[in-house]
Amino acid sequence: MPDHTFSLSPKDRDTILNTCEYLDLSIRRKLSLGVQKKKRLEFSLSEQELILMANEIVAAFEDCSRSERRVLEKIVKKLPVETESIFSNQYSEQEWDEDKRLLDKFDDYLNEFDGMIKDKSSADPMSDFANDVFDEEMDDEELVDMFNAIVLSKVEEKYGSIDDMDDDRLEELVNLTADEIIATPIEEWGNLSFMEVNKLISSDYSSSTSAVHLSENLSIKDIKDVEFFHNCMTFLKVLNEGNSVPMTKDGFIQPGAIDALIEDMINPAGIIQSRKNGEKTFRDEQHLFHLVRVRAVLTILEYVHEENRILSITELGKKQLNGNNPGRLFADMCRTYLFELDFDFIRIIDEFPEFQQSFPYTLYRFADVGKDWLLIEDCPYFLFSPIVNAKFDANAHYNKFHKHLYTHTHIITPLYELGLLEIEYEEPLSPDAEPDGKAIRKSPLFDKLFRFDLTIDEDEDIPF
């Protein structure tokens, strides 16, 4: 029976992962590797997996908060499988004992799942209430609300209190002011207007009318030293040479098979030596984030495939490995990494889908301000989109540390791995200390890869 494809918002996906303690690990892994499609994440599960997941969601009702239960109820009713019987039927004692026996086998692993499962225990005390009314899925409405607030502020600034105006007069002044503001450059946004920001954060990156275009004509000379490209090609070569890459029952590469994969990769300093020294920190795949990202991207591109706990290269992967169009291959890897791979799926901090959903804004601004060295501490002001900054401003528990952390995990890491930025380092405090990054700027490859088009077509849908 074919798999069922369905989509969830990042918030709904995270609610399932955080509340369904005994969710089958193979299902949990598939939910963690969702493919981003515009503002949602797309997944494929078999009918049996869907029913198992629905059962676990219903089982979580008893222990979750009221707001989480409402979210879970909506999710399970929208799943592409008949689920009415799930709500009405009770487990028989024998069925429960069998399920409990199987589920208990996962306990030890779940306790060691580290940052792959998000710990919400330290969330803001108001987060339960906020989750009931706040939808983390970014859409045009958030930018529209921001636009409307500025329009009303300008109306009051210019014409007086809106409380003293009749409806017709207020509508006239709002329309007049909106027409003035909608295409007006805003200095804090790098002189982008609301219309241009909307074009950046809402256009389909795969469309010919997208605001962001990736060149497919780069030469092998341009990209051969790019860390992520090199590591992906190394991964494919190891598989193509017939090396058996066994997987654990939980869906990770077995520790003993990792050395052959990473030996010729460009690795963060010390990882290979640490593994040779037997240090547990880098023993398992889920601790090697650069390796996880490589396999995730190659899986999304269908260049590698897992079957019967063996990871192998596909015919499409062999074709790409031996192909003569490295520029197109690199562009596909970049699109997948930046726009389809869920940045948050291996993070140990709060999910922040707005970063990736508005990443074209970050790229566009970096194309300008990244000409010269940009202090990392100034990145939030220049590179965070208005939507991202609005979320920071609306959440009291976010501070300067969080902005610094997200700058590294959601901007510097992906762009550096793709060879699109350079880092200037501080002088280390001691000869043995790792130097800290001080500033970043775009690499020559950045301008070769990206082209931006903010042309607003007459028939384009404008939400304001």
C-alpha atoms as one frame of an Amber mdcrd trajectory, in Angstrom:
protein
   0.000   0.000   0.000   1.484   3.392  -0.962   2.541   5.929   1.643   0.244
   8.785   2.563   1.676  12.296   2.152   0.480  15.034   4.472   1.730  18.331
   5.857   1.983  19.939   9.280   2.992  23.348  10.492   6.329  23.345  12.372
   4.392  24.079  15.560   2.089  21.067  15.098   4.997  18.763  14.284   6.829
  19.891  17.420   3.710  19.419  19.558   3.562  15.775  18.461   7.268  15.200
  19.162   7.120  16.898  22.551   3.907  15.311  23.874   3.958  11.769  22.420
   6.589  10.217  24.674   6.246   6.698  23.270   5.986   7.551  19.586   7.699
   4.873  17.505  11.259   6.004  16.793  11.024   5.331  13.066   7.986   7.636
  12.929   9.736  10.191  15.150  12.727  10.189  12.812  10.509  10.736   9.764
   8.792  13.654  11.498  12.210  15.103  12.333  13.236  14.959   8.656  10.240
  16.709   7.134  10.660  18.468   3.803   9.852  22.163   3.962   7.230  23.211
   1.425   6.766  26.956   1.651   5.334  27.497   5.156   4.689  23.862   6.133
   6.582  20.597   6.519   5.665  17.616   4.324   5.841  13.989   5.501   5.135
  10.519   4.102   3.938   7.667   6.340   2.339   4.326   5.648  -1.262   3.790
   6.738  -0.062   1.591   9.582   2.361   4.301  10.741  -0.399   6.901  10.554
  -2.678   4.772  12.731   0.148   4.133  15.213   0.892   7.865  15.369  -2.790
   8.713  15.794  -3.053   6.214  18.653  -0.039   7.758  20.360  -1.484  11.248
  19.923  -4.759  10.185  21.556  -2.842   8.397  24.323  -1.026  11.681  25.044
  -4.299  13.540  25.708  -4.345  12.544  29.373  -0.920  13.968  30.244  -0.756
  17.110  28.109  -2.087  20.598  28.754  -5.516  21.727  27.611  -4.094  23.877
  24.826  -1.831  21.044  23.631  -4.806  18.674  23.605  -6.795  21.037  21.392
  -3.867  21.178  18.974  -3.505  17.372  18.987  -7.226  16.843  18.403  -7.110
  19.065  15.324  -4.019  17.262  14.020  -5.380  13.743  14.352  -8.680  14.642
  12.702  -6.820  15.986   9.662  -4.616  12.926   9.138  -5.222  11.212   5.763
  -6.605   8.012   7.301  -9.857   6.969   8.949  -9.360   7.786  12.614 -12.878
   7.791  14.113 -12.351   4.320  15.553  -9.217   5.570  17.298 -11.315   7.927
  19.419 -14.110   5.422  20.195 -12.227   2.142  20.722 -10.406   1.345  23.923
  -7.349  -0.847  24.217  -8.057  -4.355  25.368  -5.896  -5.386  28.312  -3.962
  -7.792  26.091  -3.368  -5.122  23.408  -2.187  -2.615  25.986   0.215  -5.105
  27.576   1.724  -5.919  24.153   2.045  -2.249  23.172   3.519  -1.371  26.559
   6.078  -4.170  26.222   7.198  -2.856  22.826   7.173   0.769  23.881   9.214
   0.122  27.002  12.058  -1.117  24.789  12.527   2.449  23.581  12.843   4.069
  27.023  16.621   3.884  27.343  17.161   5.280  23.879  14.674   8.107  24.390
  16.568   9.161  27.501  19.749   9.469  25.406  18.161  11.220  22.472  19.952
  14.451  23.435  19.045  17.582  21.509  17.183  15.723  18.783  14.133  15.884
  21.065  13.462  19.387  22.341  13.211  19.875  26.105  10.470  22.392  26.881
  10.810  22.163  30.666  12.579  25.525  30.835  10.014  27.338  28.693   8.548
  30.642  29.780   5.689  30.137  32.311   3.318  31.842  29.884   4.270  29.550
  26.982   1.303  27.220  27.510  -1.133  30.111  27.207   0.833  31.676  24.342
   0.799  28.441  22.346  -2.996  28.495  22.514  -3.188  31.778  20.611   0.134
  32.139  18.810   0.697  30.298  15.523   4.384  29.892  14.720   3.558  29.247
  11.071   4.510  32.473   9.334   2.155  33.772   6.672   1.292  37.046   4.970
  -0.926  38.020   7.879   2.018  38.734  10.166   3.530  41.227   7.746   0.070
  42.663   7.045  -0.507  43.226  10.771   2.843  45.002  10.989   1.924  47.127
   7.966  -1.509  48.025   9.366  -0.028  49.044  12.720   2.411  51.433  11.007
  -0.368  52.849   8.817  -2.597  53.607  11.810   0.346  55.128  13.656   1.100
  57.413  10.709  -2.568  58.395  10.409  -2.695  59.450  14.058   0.649  61.220
  13.776  -0.526  63.238  10.771  -4.282  63.672  11.297  -4.927  63.207  15.020
  -6.610  60.551  17.127  -8.489  57.931  15.135 -10.995  57.674  18.006 -12.420
  61.042  16.923 -12.923  60.041  13.281 -16.008  58.533  11.700 -15.583  55.293
   9.780 -15.663  56.838   6.313 -13.020  59.433   7.175 -10.803  56.819   8.837
 -11.059  54.503   5.826 -10.179  57.374   3.466  -7.098  58.367   5.479  -5.988
  54.736   5.975  -6.149  54.072   2.223  -4.316  57.292   1.457  -1.570  56.598
   3.995  -1.274  52.950   2.949  -0.678  53.959  -0.662   2.108  56.287   0.524
   3.780  53.701   2.766   3.496  50.471   0.806   6.363  51.237  -1.599   8.330
  53.565   0.686  11.892  52.366   1.454  12.462  51.674   5.158  15.974  52.440
   6.338  16.120  49.729   9.022  15.338  47.163   6.339  18.144  48.242   4.063
  15.750  50.581   2.224  13.454  47.741   1.272   9.752  48.514   1.117   6.908
  46.429   2.483   6.158  45.211  -1.040   9.776  44.112  -1.563   9.999  42.383
   1.825   6.767  40.564   1.044   8.215  39.480  -2.310  11.298  38.076  -0.547
   9.545  36.131   2.184   6.530  34.848   0.258   7.736  33.947  -3.233   8.297
  30.322  -4.202  12.066  29.799  -4.495  11.521  27.177  -7.215   9.438  29.508
  -9.373  10.734  31.590 -12.288   9.173  34.627 -10.573  11.011  34.003  -7.294
  12.938  36.817  -5.652  15.957  34.494  -5.314  17.603  32.617  -8.185  20.536
  30.184  -7.959  22.998  29.830 -10.804  23.421  26.326 -12.200  26.474  27.261
 -14.247  29.229  27.199 -11.634  32.368  25.268 -12.550  33.991  22.531 -10.505
  36.813  25.000  -9.834  34.294  27.295  -8.104  32.950  24.650  -5.730  35.507
  21.857  -5.287  36.729  23.239  -1.933  33.258  23.946  -0.512  32.921  21.932
   2.696  29.353  20.731   2.203  29.772  19.865  -1.474  33.008  17.989  -0.721
  31.388  16.068   2.122  28.321  15.140   0.074  30.481  13.867  -2.784  32.683
  11.947  -0.323  29.586  10.358   1.201  28.319   9.293  -2.242  31.745   7.950
  -3.284  32.006   5.747  -0.189  28.576   4.264  -0.905  29.323   3.904  -4.631
  32.485   1.927  -3.867  30.294  -0.780  -2.394  30.959  -0.082   1.252  28.168
  -1.471   3.391  26.654   1.175   5.648  24.452  -0.603   8.189  21.843   1.330
  10.157  20.622   0.853  13.692  17.005  -0.090  14.337  16.469   3.552  15.320
  17.526   4.791  11.893  21.044   6.064  12.556  24.278   4.958  10.927  25.937
   2.337  13.107  28.934   3.825  14.964  31.346   1.317  13.441  30.463   2.405
   9.905  31.007   6.127  10.478  34.815   6.208  10.206  34.834   5.205   6.537
  32.332   7.973   5.760  34.088  10.832   7.535  37.746   9.899   7.033  38.043
  12.019   3.864  35.470  14.629   4.832  36.252  18.189   5.825  35.490  17.988
   9.525  35.364  20.392  12.448  38.719  20.251  14.224  39.352  17.267  16.433
  36.385  15.048  15.581  38.311  12.199  13.944  40.993  12.249  16.637  38.330
  12.322  19.347  36.696   9.253  17.815  40.048   7.476  17.663  40.522   8.326
  21.330  37.201   6.643  22.076  35.469   9.787  23.306  31.701   9.198  23.434
  30.936  12.791  22.446  31.554  12.010  18.779  30.764   8.281  18.807  27.232
   8.356  17.361  25.863   9.929  14.198  23.394  12.141  16.058  26.380  13.895
  17.683  27.998  14.591  14.295  25.711  17.343  13.079  27.674  17.992   9.889
  27.264  14.308   8.938  23.551  14.324   9.803  22.983  17.333   7.537  24.864
  15.682   4.656  22.795  12.498   4.884  19.547  14.437   5.316  20.140  16.540
   2.178  21.181  13.516   0.117  18.088  11.669   1.328  15.755  14.531   0.392
  17.385  14.669  -3.050  16.876  10.879  -3.315  20.592  10.280  -3.926  20.749
   7.781  -1.048  18.162   5.309   0.176  17.728   3.125   3.248  16.230  -0.344
   2.945  16.368  -3.238   5.392  18.681  -1.174   7.636  21.251  -0.750   4.862
  22.048   2.677   3.430  22.940   2.642  -0.264  23.390   5.014  -3.180  20.498
   5.242  -5.661  20.752   5.192  -9.441  20.051   8.938  -9.374  22.882   9.365
  -6.871  25.280   7.450  -9.136  24.217   9.601 -12.066  24.940  12.787 -10.127
  28.261  11.453  -8.829  29.423  10.712 -12.350  27.653  13.625 -14.015  29.160
  16.507 -15.935  27.089  19.352 -14.488  28.562  20.133 -11.052  27.000  23.606
 -11.097  23.472  22.237 -11.233  24.303  19.614  -8.612  25.635  22.276  -6.246
  22.598  24.513  -6.852  20.292  21.594  -6.016  22.237  20.930  -2.812  22.035
  24.600  -1.815  18.285  24.811  -2.522  17.682  21.677  -0.502  19.873  22.755
   2.430  18.586  26.335   2.639  14.932  25.925   1.696  13.877  22.289   2.247
  15.982  20.857   5.067  14.372  21.878   8.338  17.051  23.947  10.114  15.493
  23.124  13.486  15.414  19.358  13.284  18.761  18.887  15.048  18.796  21.997
  17.197  18.865  22.012  20.984  17.171  25.403  21.230  13.618  26.570  20.548
  12.312  25.938  17.051  12.232  29.158  15.067  10.656  28.451  11.645  10.436
  32.155  10.850  14.201  32.182  10.272  14.042  29.748   7.396  10.749  31.014
   6.019  12.225  34.503   5.706  15.747  33.359   4.806  15.585  35.017   1.328
  15.454  38.348   3.200  18.641  37.377   5.069  20.363  36.433   1.818  19.339
  39.673   0.119  20.560  41.839   3.002  23.810  39.877   3.285  24.450  40.478
  -0.421  24.649  44.176   0.462  26.038  44.458   4.003  28.305  41.449   3.544
  30.547  43.280   1.091  32.670  44.352   4.054  33.318  42.657   7.378  30.128
  42.616   9.460  30.539  42.168  13.210  28.696  39.048  14.333  27.128  41.000
  17.180  25.530  43.313  14.580  24.033  40.506  12.490  20.602  40.533  14.192
  20.067  44.183  13.216  21.141  43.739   9.605  20.222  40.133   8.777  17.173
  39.185  10.867  13.962  39.769   8.932  11.268  42.096  10.325   9.192  39.005
  11.142  12.051  37.405  13.115  12.812  40.605  15.018   9.117  41.022  15.809
   9.081  37.553  17.382  12.145  38.391  19.466  10.509  41.632  20.615   7.287
  39.823  21.535   8.968  37.188  23.724  10.435  38.442  26.969  12.552  35.323
  27.574  14.652  35.979  24.444  17.753  38.082  25.027  21.070  39.012  23.411
  22.426  35.507  24.016  19.576  33.945  22.023  20.152  36.326  19.121  23.849
  35.420  19.115  23.011  31.701  19.225  20.507  31.851  16.360  22.937  33.933
  14.319  25.403  31.044  14.497  22.997  28.113  14.073  20.622  29.559  11.465
  22.829  31.899   9.433  26.568  31.360   9.890  26.576  27.532   9.970  24.592
  26.902   6.757  26.272  29.687   4.768  29.752  28.712   5.958  29.245  25.030
   5.157  28.092  26.026   1.672  31.176  28.205   1.152  29.089  31.389   0.974
  30.690  33.373   3.794  34.094  33.929   5.359  34.816  34.293   9.075  37.296
  36.609  10.764  38.413  35.207  14.117  39.380  36.814  17.406  42.846  36.204
  18.788  42.544  33.067  20.971  42.931  33.574  24.710  45.586  30.865  24.831
  47.496  28.719  22.289  45.215  25.755  23.027  41.927  27.677  22.944  39.550
  27.639  19.991  39.300  31.137  18.459  35.888  32.813  18.468  34.376  34.322
  15.358  34.470  38.107  15.284  33.018  39.119  11.914  31.670  37.659   8.681
  31.522  38.708   5.052  30.235  37.070   1.894  32.612  34.950  -0.144  33.160
  35.463  -3.898  31.021  32.339  -4.415  27.996  34.094  -2.908  27.675  36.576
  -5.768  28.361  33.861  -8.337  25.536  31.713  -6.943  22.741  34.164  -6.082
  20.759  36.594  -8.211  17.885  38.633  -6.787  14.839  40.016  -8.593  12.458
  42.238  -6.622  10.369  43.239  -9.627   6.704  43.427  -8.609   4.494  42.172
 -11.437   1.192  43.931 -12.062  -0.785  40.733 -11.547   1.166  39.725  -8.431
  -0.894  39.073  -5.343  -0.227  41.883  -2.839  -1.665  41.196   0.633  -1.714
  44.816   1.819
